[in-house]
């Protein structure tokens, strides 16, 4: 009985001791769980930071530069040599010796040449002819587009300008076959004090090059006006020769271009700046105004001289 009485007072203390020991054992477990939770949060934060850094780096990286296909033609032929001497003489009386090369800051992008001549028939008057060839090459450019797209736009602009010539009478427009990728002829008459000038303008596009050929004629000092249909045939044939010269200048054998071939590398990445139509196309008015007064004067003097001699 005494041992039982002695154990009884100690029983509550033993229970409390057990609870203390259990609580003490639970503390390291809680610390361990907290540590794991803390480490997990740290790892998650690092991952988020790394992801954000990668996203920022990606957005800061420059996007790939846009590119456009290289233009087909990188060169232009010499404008005053696109037609043979015989062809020029057939179109312009004694014209081969009258070739006048236009000024150009870049002959590979823009070139022009003109010829004029007078066939003096004495008291019967004279036949005057004027021929001008203009070539414009467009290079591909990321801001302006491909050379071919720019050439298409300029081609349409040239045709519209020819159709809108001031003072033109009886304007007619017709397609020209077998000349480059597309070609159009615009024909009309211009009445001047020296006579009636019959104008033919052929605008042709071959890939990224636009060819504009102006050809006009007039009968001066009493001579009859030339046949417009004959002038049209001559202008169309000459335009085909010029297109062939463009291909030949770029190593293509010289046949008339009727489609796009594999592109050659363009000489420059930027497009040649498009000049205004008035600067690029020597119109019929210029041919009539600049050359015909002297031609008419020469024809009149020759006619007077012939009449006096007879």
C-alpha positions as CSV (number, residue, x, y, z in Angstrom):
1,X,0.0,0.0,0.0
2,X,2.8,2.4,0.7
3,X,4.4,1.7,-2.7
4,X,1.1,2.4,-4.4
5,X,0.7,5.6,-2.4
6,X,4.2,6.6,-3.3
7,X,3.6,6.0,-7.1
8,X,0.3,7.9,-7.1
9,X,1.8,11.4,-6.6
10,X,4.4,10.8,-9.3
11,X,1.9,9.7,-12.0
12,X,0.7,13.2,-13.1
13,X,4.3,14.3,-13.3
14,X,5.2,11.4,-15.5
15,X,2.3,12.3,-17.9
16,X,3.5,15.9,-18.1
17,X,7.0,14.7,-18.8
18,X,5.8,12.5,-21.6
19,X,4.0,15.5,-23.1
20,X,7.0,17.6,-22.8
21,X,9.2,15.0,-24.5
22,X,6.6,14.6,-27.3
23,X,6.4,18.4,-27.8
24,X,10.2,18.6,-27.8
25,X,10.4,15.9,-30.5
26,X,7.9,17.7,-32.7
27,X,9.9,21.0,-32.7
28,X,12.7,19.7,-35.0
29,X,10.0,18.3,-37.4
30,X,8.4,21.7,-37.6
31,X,11.7,23.4,-38.2
32,X,12.5,20.9,-40.9
33,X,9.2,21.4,-42.6
34,X,9.6,25.2,-42.4
35,X,13.1,24.9,-43.9
36,X,11.8,22.8,-46.8
37,X,9.0,25.2,-47.4
38,X,11.5,28.1,-47.4
39,X,13.8,26.4,-49.8
40,X,10.9,25.5,-52.1
41,X,9.9,29.2,-52.2
42,X,13.4,30.3,-52.9
43,X,13.7,27.9,-55.8
44,X,10.4,29.1,-57.2
45,X,11.5,32.7,-57.0
46,X,14.8,32.0,-58.7
47,X,12.9,30.2,-61.5
48,X,10.6,33.1,-62.0
49,X,13.5,35.5,-62.1
50,X,15.3,33.4,-64.7
51,X,12.2,33.1,-66.8
52,X,11.6,36.9,-66.6
53,X,15.2,37.5,-67.5
54,X,15.0,35.2,-70.5
55,X,11.8,36.9,-71.7
56,X,13.4,40.3,-71.4
57,X,16.4,39.2,-73.3
58,X,14.3,37.8,-76.0
59,X,12.3,40.9,-76.4
60,X,15.4,43.0,-76.4
61,X,17.0,41.0,-79.2
62,X,16.5,42.7,-82.6
63,X,14.0,40.9,-84.9
64,X,15.4,39.5,-88.2
65,X,15.8,42.2,-90.9
66,X,13.2,41.9,-93.7
67,X,14.6,40.9,-97.1
68,X,13.5,41.2,-100.7
69,X,14.6,39.2,-103.7
70,X,17.5,40.7,-105.7
71,X,16.5,42.5,-108.9
72,X,17.1,40.6,-112.1
73,X,19.2,43.2,-113.9
74,X,22.1,44.9,-112.3
75,X,23.4,46.9,-115.4
76,X,22.2,49.0,-118.2
77,X,23.7,49.2,-121.7
78,X,25.2,52.4,-123.1
79,X,22.1,54.3,-124.2
80,X,23.7,55.6,-127.4
81,X,24.7,52.0,-128.4
82,X,21.4,50.2,-127.8
83,X,20.6,50.6,-131.5
84,X,23.0,49.9,-134.4
85,X,24.2,52.7,-136.6
86,X,22.1,51.3,-139.5
87,X,18.9,51.2,-137.5
88,X,19.4,54.8,-136.3
89,X,20.0,56.0,-139.9
90,X,16.9,54.2,-141.0
91,X,14.9,56.0,-138.3
92,X,16.6,59.4,-138.4
93,X,18.2,60.8,-141.6
94,X,22.0,60.8,-141.0
95,X,21.1,60.4,-137.3
96,X,24.0,58.1,-136.3
97,X,26.4,61.0,-136.1
98,X,23.9,63.1,-134.1
99,X,23.8,60.9,-131.0
100,X,23.6,63.0,-127.8
101,X,24.1,61.3,-124.5
102,X,22.1,62.5,-121.6
103,X,23.7,63.3,-118.2
104,X,23.5,60.7,-115.5
105,X,25.0,60.4,-112.0
106,X,24.8,56.6,-112.2
107,X,24.9,55.0,-115.7
108,X,24.0,51.6,-114.3
109,X,20.7,53.0,-113.0
110,X,19.7,55.7,-115.6
111,X,20.7,56.3,-119.2
112,X,19.4,58.4,-122.1
113,X,20.3,59.2,-125.7
114,X,18.7,61.2,-128.5
115,X,19.2,61.6,-132.2
116,X,17.7,64.0,-134.7
117,X,18.0,64.6,-138.5
118,X,16.6,66.3,-141.5
119,X,16.2,64.8,-145.0
120,X,16.3,67.9,-147.2
121,X,14.2,67.6,-150.4
122,X,14.9,71.1,-151.7
123,X,11.8,73.0,-153.0
124,X,9.6,70.1,-152.0
125,X,10.5,70.6,-148.3
126,X,12.1,68.3,-145.8
127,X,11.4,65.3,-143.6
128,X,12.4,65.8,-139.9
129,X,12.8,62.9,-137.4
130,X,13.6,62.8,-133.7
131,X,14.4,59.8,-131.6
132,X,14.9,59.5,-127.9
133,X,15.7,56.4,-125.7
134,X,15.5,56.4,-122.0
135,X,16.3,53.5,-119.7
136,X,15.7,53.4,-116.0
137,X,16.7,50.5,-113.7
138,X,15.2,49.8,-110.3
139,X,17.1,47.9,-107.5
140,X,15.3,46.0,-104.8
141,X,14.9,47.8,-101.5
142,X,13.3,46.7,-98.2
143,X,11.4,50.0,-97.9
144,X,10.3,50.4,-101.6
145,X,9.9,46.7,-102.5
146,X,11.4,44.6,-105.3
147,X,12.9,46.2,-108.3
148,X,10.3,44.6,-110.5
149,X,7.4,46.0,-108.4
150,X,8.9,49.5,-108.6
151,X,9.4,49.1,-112.4
152,X,5.7,48.0,-112.8
153,X,4.6,51.2,-111.1
154,X,6.8,53.4,-113.1
155,X,5.8,51.6,-116.3
156,X,2.1,52.5,-115.7
157,X,3.1,56.1,-114.8
158,X,5.0,56.5,-118.1
159,X,2.0,55.2,-120.1
160,X,-0.4,57.6,-118.3
161,X,1.9,60.5,-118.8
162,X,2.2,59.8,-122.6
163,X,-1.6,59.6,-122.8
164,X,-1.9,63.0,-121.1
165,X,0.4,64.9,-123.3
166,X,-0.7,68.6,-123.5
167,X,-1.9,69.5,-126.9
168,X,-2.1,66.0,-128.2
169,X,-4.7,65.2,-130.8
170,X,-6.2,61.8,-131.8
171,X,-4.4,59.9,-129.0
172,X,-4.5,56.1,-129.4
173,X,-3.1,53.4,-127.1
174,X,-2.3,49.8,-128.0
175,X,-0.4,46.9,-126.6
176,X,2.9,45.8,-128.1
177,X,3.6,42.1,-128.2
178,X,7.0,40.3,-127.9
179,X,8.7,43.2,-126.2
180,X,9.9,42.6,-122.7
181,X,7.4,41.5,-120.0
182,X,4.9,44.2,-121.0
183,X,4.8,47.0,-123.5
184,X,2.4,49.7,-124.7
185,X,2.4,52.2,-127.6
186,X,0.8,55.6,-127.3
187,X,0.4,57.6,-130.6
188,X,-0.9,61.1,-131.3
189,X,-0.4,64.3,-133.3
190,X,1.0,67.6,-132.1
191,X,0.4,70.7,-134.2
192,X,3.3,73.2,-134.1
193,X,3.9,76.3,-136.2
194,X,6.5,74.3,-138.2
195,X,4.1,71.6,-139.0
196,X,2.2,68.6,-137.7
197,X,4.4,66.2,-135.6
198,X,3.3,62.6,-135.4
199,X,4.5,61.1,-132.1
200,X,4.9,57.5,-131.1
201,X,5.9,56.6,-127.6
202,X,6.7,53.0,-126.7
203,X,7.0,52.1,-123.0
204,X,8.3,48.7,-122.3
205,X,9.2,46.9,-119.1
206,X,11.7,44.0,-118.9
207,X,11.9,42.7,-115.3
208,X,13.2,45.7,-113.3
209,X,14.1,48.0,-116.2
210,X,11.7,50.4,-118.0
211,X,12.5,51.5,-121.5
212,X,10.8,54.6,-122.9
213,X,11.3,55.2,-126.6
214,X,10.0,58.4,-128.2
215,X,9.9,58.8,-132.0
216,X,8.3,61.6,-134.0
217,X,8.4,63.0,-137.5
218,X,7.1,65.9,-139.5
219,X,7.1,67.2,-143.0
220,X,8.6,70.7,-143.0
221,X,8.6,73.6,-145.5
222,X,5.7,72.2,-147.5
223,X,6.7,68.5,-147.5
224,X,3.9,66.0,-146.7
225,X,3.4,64.5,-143.2
226,X,5.0,61.1,-142.7
227,X,2.7,58.0,-142.5
228,X,1.9,57.4,-138.8
229,X,1.7,53.6,-139.3
230,X,5.2,53.5,-140.7
231,X,6.5,55.4,-137.8
232,X,4.7,53.0,-135.4
233,X,6.3,50.0,-137.0
234,X,9.8,51.6,-136.8
235,X,9.3,52.6,-133.1
236,X,8.1,49.1,-132.1
237,X,11.0,47.4,-133.8
238,X,13.5,49.8,-132.2
239,X,12.0,49.2,-128.7
240,X,12.5,45.5,-129.2
241,X,16.1,46.1,-130.0
242,X,16.6,48.2,-126.9
243,X,15.0,45.5,-124.7
244,X,17.4,43.0,-126.2
245,X,20.3,45.3,-125.5
246,X,19.3,45.3,-121.8
247,X,19.4,41.5,-121.7
248,X,22.7,41.4,-123.5
249,X,24.3,43.9,-121.1
250,X,23.5,41.5,-118.3
251,X,25.0,38.5,-120.1
252,X,21.8,37.0,-121.5
253,X,22.6,36.5,-125.2
254,X,20.7,39.5,-126.5
255,X,17.3,37.9,-127.4
256,X,14.1,39.9,-126.7
257,X,13.0,39.4,-123.1
258,X,9.6,37.8,-122.8
259,X,9.7,36.7,-119.2
260,X,11.7,36.7,-116.0
261,X,14.7,34.4,-115.7
262,X,16.7,33.5,-112.6
263,X,17.7,36.8,-110.9
264,X,21.2,38.0,-110.8
265,X,22.5,39.8,-107.8
266,X,21.7,43.5,-107.8
267,X,24.6,45.8,-107.8
268,X,23.2,47.9,-104.9
269,X,20.7,47.2,-102.1
270,X,18.8,50.4,-102.5
271,X,16.4,51.3,-105.3
272,X,17.5,53.9,-107.8
273,X,15.4,56.9,-107.0
274,X,12.5,57.4,-109.4
275,X,12.8,60.6,-111.3
276,X,9.7,62.5,-112.3
277,X,8.2,61.5,-115.6
278,X,9.0,64.9,-117.1
279,X,12.7,64.5,-116.3
280,X,12.9,60.8,-117.4
281,X,10.8,61.0,-120.6
282,X,11.8,63.4,-123.3
283,X,8.3,64.0,-124.7
284,X,7.2,64.8,-128.2
285,X,6.8,68.5,-127.3
286,X,10.5,68.7,-126.4
287,X,11.5,67.0,-129.7
288,X,9.3,69.4,-131.7
289,X,10.2,72.6,-129.8
290,X,13.9,72.1,-129.4
291,X,14.8,70.7,-132.8
292,X,12.2,71.6,-135.3
293,X,12.8,75.4,-135.4
294,X,16.4,75.0,-136.6
295,X,15.3,72.2,-138.9
296,X,12.5,74.3,-140.3
297,X,14.9,77.2,-140.8
298,X,17.4,75.0,-142.5
299,X,14.7,73.5,-144.7
300,X,13.4,76.9,-145.7
301,X,16.8,78.2,-146.6
302,X,17.6,75.1,-148.6
303,X,14.2,75.4,-150.4
304,X,14.8,79.0,-151.2
305,X,18.3,78.3,-152.5
306,X,17.0,75.5,-154.7
307,X,14.2,77.7,-156.1
308,X,16.7,80.5,-156.9
309,X,19.1,78.1,-158.6
310,X,16.3,76.7,-160.7
